[in-house]
Amino acid sequence: LSSEDQALLLKQAQNEFNKKFRASDEFKKSVSEDKIESFGKVLQKFFDNEREDYKKDVAMKTPDYDALQKKANQVAYDFSLKRAIVEVDRDADRRWSFATDKMKLAED
């Protein structure tokens, strides 16, 4: 587009919602048809190229849906129960949590 056509389109776009401008002859002016067609061809080429690139990207990014199953099959975990007694000192846990809370409050 020429600079005059660009200026016309810019002014029309900026004053789209101005009632006085919409009633004027300048709003009703249009860019020549051959320029619109050539611009349409350029846009069509651009969108065609983008569509092809998008299809390539989508094909490359297809996720491996079985990845979690494969990962789980690689490692065997032993979930059998064993005889063991683990002592839990609840009093020591309470003291430790109280002390850490006091330290956090002192830092603030």
Salt bridges, closest charged atoms under 4 A:
ASP5 OD2 - LYS35 NZ 2.48
GLU16 OE2 - ARG22 NH1 2.94
GLU26 OE1 - LYS11 NZ 3.35
ASP48 OD1 - ARG51 NH2 2.76
ASP64 OD2 - LYS70 NZ 3.53
ASP78 OD2 - LYS82 NZ 3.25
ASP91 OD2 - ARG95 NH2 2.76
